[in-house]
């Protein structure tokens, strides 16, 4: 029987519900000390000196600054511009300057307040539109937009803005590091990418591969917020342990986590479109700018995904995109589910709605006339090769949500009510896996180990962060090996024991790593057949698989042409809202999320992922407002940064279509980020339907209505 | 810094979690003399001689809830789960047949960032149904 497609219970479910799952703050070591961070109160400046004041037993406290770093003061990622600790130059408020360690956490909280930083402040750049420092520029050209302006029936030029968003994983960032001279450093903690931390530690601690061991503990949510930031926290904990000679645990409190760690990149996009009389796109001229914060971190990749999703699922013969990522003196922005695509998908959906409004054509009809179909070319020249018909998907979504009927009914009833009701939709796609040559560069690997008793262990650096990695790995491996999922264990991601399967990001785990598990299973079966006697005692069989880019996927990083992604998940979301025209309170009443994901590996888990993402998307649209002061988040508490509660979650209908993709295990593609792409534009379309008001930014807060 | 009830509990049992330290997320929820309490807001010294129930407590209704949360996928990353289950326990003890709206309101103080709440509601309603059998 096939296990893929079954809703088997979560692999680590019982551990989690019993309270026995071990998160970093639950993990205690003998002789463990605690660590805290002293941060810059100034957004830009030069550090002159550090003073240790107050009635604090400083002689007991281990103090660390940039001078204590054994290797290079850099958190290696894409560029080498981000230091682990301020040496002289400060580039954002909350930048880490001094680290303190001591066995008594309470003493440390007093001590950190008594560290005074003497700084010569400089003028920071806090507005992305005023920034002169560019991290990355991308140019994409298809055809020639300037050929068509004169002959266009209509030209529409609009600007859209999206705000920052805080990931708000309910478990704050935390790490525990233990440095021992003979063996090196071991790091345990909350993370998405153990091998990113491993790589960063090599240069930072000046240690070889085998002297660094990174182990993922149970992780209470990530959403991208634990993709790159953990490398910084790991470096800090490791450095403190190195200097004080004890294991050191650092766990941020909520306020520190919100104010100093990464957020979704704020963006602004300008869309100038030429259409013919029937509303068909003739040209799209797009300018995108994102705010990267003070250091590059992952910004070029966010800009890339944003650029590649800027045309949505639509075809257009002439496209020009100019994307820029700039630096400001904010804490660096980073990965958050969607990773650039929510920003531009919001904009292109709003633009299509604007075109619909200008031509007095129904929003669904304008989309019908512009969907890229099989054989059409996308903005990069990529030819649509799948057989997922966006039109069929849209009609199904409209049917199940009673879209047309409701629009008609509420157009009348709204006239007599202060509570306006509306229904709106968004149509969108999301590329699975790393862009272009990204997967090739990652060269991900996975292993399978069969013991004498027949149990098989999946060896992978991919992490479980709530999204179901462990469970679906057992299902995929079970089908590939012809055994029951209960015979399969998933090894804890420990860099000493598992291969690097690439980061747990980009909706890639099911498709890319799942496919590798299938290949490793084939290899294991082949090796087992060749073995002349069954494994006995300690002997086990191991087989690996490594990613090879399919030859038909061609991508040019310089021209930005070719197959941006091997395949795409495709979706249509419909939102029903009510708006109280007295209080300006907007509520999402009901929601339909329909997506074609190739193959649903575990229906219950997949439904949970989409529903959870939709609720995060609702937050992105109407509740979550990051207010910046001096470049950092002013409302850095859960009392004043509002995420949806049980009272705010609407009834969400999740539906899946399955058009198998050749690139994933049994046809499955990635799903995790889809709901952050389509939820906000569907909600804004519903708000427009309800009230006639078309907002060009998110979040839309009640005060924006006045 | 006053020792909080949360710290006292976690000095022995790790199931109760800290998510925000300000009584907003509910991850630290326990039952104190049967009342749902955010343990990060209560000084430990106020809790001498009271009955404290945590996710580790042996209780048949609690067991129904745990099984239901596994069966319905009410737990994804798991960090909100102990508090969410304790809040659900408080509800089911006073109302053995809650409506969906009553479940929503009972869990309004527990933030989940992963599930979107739907499968949590299913788990609680399922546990209630199993307990009534």
Boltz contact constraints between the chains, C-beta under 6 A:
constraints:
  - contact:
      token1: [A, 9]
      token2: [B, 70]
      max_distance: 6.0
  - contact:
      token1: [A, 13]
      token2: [B, 70]
      max_distance: 6.0
  - contact:
      token1: [A, 14]
      token2: [B, 70]
      max_distance: 6.0
  - contact:
      token1: [A, 16]
      token2: [B, 75]
      max_distance: 6.0
  - contact:
      token1: [A, 16]
      token2: [B, 78]
      max_distance: 6.0
  - contact:
      token1: [A, 16]
      token2: [B, 81]
      max_distance: 6.0
  - contact:
      token1: [A, 17]
      token2: [B, 66]
      max_distance: 6.0
  - contact:
      token1: [A, 17]
      token2: [B, 69]
      max_distance: 6.0
  - contact:
      token1: [A, 17]
      token2: [B, 70]
      max_distance: 6.0
  - contact:
      token1: [A, 17]
      token2: [B, 75]
      max_distance: 6.0
  - contact:
      token1: [A, 17]
      token2: [B, 81]
      max_distance: 6.0
  - contact:
      token1: [A, 19]
      token2: [B, 15]
      max_distance: 6.0
  - contact:
      token1: [A, 19]
      token2: [B, 55]
      max_distance: 6.0
  - contact:
      token1: [A, 19]
      token2: [B, 56]
      max_distance: 6.0
  - contact:
      token1: [A, 19]
      token2: [B, 82]
      max_distance: 6.0
  - contact:
      token1: [A, 21]
      token2: [B, 78]
      max_distance: 6.0
  - contact:
      token1: [A, 26]
      token2: [B, 14]
      max_distance: 6.0
  - contact:
      token1: [A, 106]
      token2: [B, 1]
      max_distance: 6.0
  - contact:
      token1: [A, 168]
      token2: [B, 113]
      max_distance: 6.0
  - contact:
      token1: [A, 170]
      token2: [B, 19]
      max_distance: 6.0
  - contact:
      token1: [A, 170]
      token2: [B, 25]
      max_distance: 6.0
  - contact:
      token1: [A, 170]
      token2: [B, 27]
      max_distance: 6.0
  - contact:
      token1: [A, 170]
      token2: [B, 79]
      max_distance: 6.0
  - contact:
      token1: [A, 170]
      token2: [B, 80]
      max_distance: 6.0
  - contact:
      token1: [A, 170]
      token2: [B, 113]
      max_distance: 6.0
  - contact:
      token1: [A, 171]
      token2: [B, 79]
      max_distance: 6.0
  - contact:
      token1: [A, 220]
      token2: [B, 77]
      max_distance: 6.0
  - contact:
      token1: [A, 220]
      token2: [B, 79]
      max_distance: 6.0
  - contact:
      token1: [A, 221]
      token2: [B, 77]
      max_distance: 6.0
  - contact:
      token1: [A, 221]
      token2: [B, 113]
      max_distance: 6.0
  - contact:
      token1: [A, 221]
      token2: [B, 114]
      max_distance: 6.0
  - contact:
      token1: [A, 253]
      token2: [B, 21]
      max_distance: 6.0
  - contact:
      token1: [A, 254]
      token2: [B, 20]
      max_distance: 6.0
  - contact:
      token1: [A, 254]
      token2: [B, 21]
      max_distance: 6.0
  - contact:
      token1: [A, 465]
      token2: [B, 77]
      max_distance: 6.0
  - contact:
      token1: [A, 466]
      token2: [B, 76]
      max_distance: 6.0
  - contact:
      token1: [A, 466]
      token2: [B, 77]
      max_distance: 6.0
  - contact:
      token1: [A, 466]
      token2: [B, 114]
      max_distance: 6.0
  - contact:
      token1: [A, 604]
      token2: [B, 73]
      max_distance: 6.0
  - contact:
      token1: [A, 605]
      token2: [B, 73]
      max_distance: 6.0
  - contact:
      token1: [A, 608]
      token2: [B, 73]
      max_distance: 6.0
  - contact:
      token1: [A, 608]
      token2: [B, 115]
      max_distance: 6.0
  - contact:
      token1: [A, 608]
      token2: [B, 119]
      max_distance: 6.0
  - contact:
      token1: [A, 611]
      token2: [B, 116]
      max_distance: 6.0
  - contact:
      token1: [A, 611]
      token2: [B, 118]
      max_distance: 6.0
  - contact:
      token1: [A, 612]
      token2: [B, 114]
      max_distance: 6.0
  - contact:
      token1: [A, 612]
      token2: [B, 115]
      max_distance: 6.0
  - contact:
      token1: [A, 612]
      token2: [B, 116]
      max_distance: 6.0
  - contact:
      token1: [A, 614]
      token2: [B, 116]
      max_distance: 6.0
  - contact:
      token1: [A, 615]
      token2: [B, 116]
      max_distance: 6.0
  - contact:
      token1: [A, 638]
      token2: [B, 20]
      max_distance: 6.0
  - contact:
      token1: [A, 638]
      token2: [B, 24]
      max_distance: 6.0
  - contact:
      token1: [A, 638]
      token2: [B, 25]
      max_distance: 6.0
  - contact:
      token1: [A, 639]
      token2: [B, 24]
      max_distance: 6.0
  - contact:
      token1: [A, 645]
      token2: [B, 108]
      max_distance: 6.0
  - contact:
      token1: [A, 646]
      token2: [B, 104]
      max_distance: 6.0
  - contact:
      token1: [A, 646]
      token2: [B, 107]
      max_distance: 6.0
  - contact:
      token1: [A, 646]
      token2: [B, 108]
      max_distance: 6.0
  - contact:
      token1: [A, 646]
      token2: [B, 117]
      max_distance: 6.0
  - contact:
      token1: [A, 647]
      token2: [B, 104]
      max_distance: 6.0
  - contact:
      token1: [A, 647]
      token2: [B, 108]
      max_distance: 6.0
  - contact:
      token1: [A, 649]
      token2: [B, 116]
      max_distance: 6.0
  - contact:
      token1: [A, 649]
      token2: [B, 117]
      max_distance: 6.0
  - contact:
      token1: [A, 652]
      token2: [B, 118]
      max_distance: 6.0
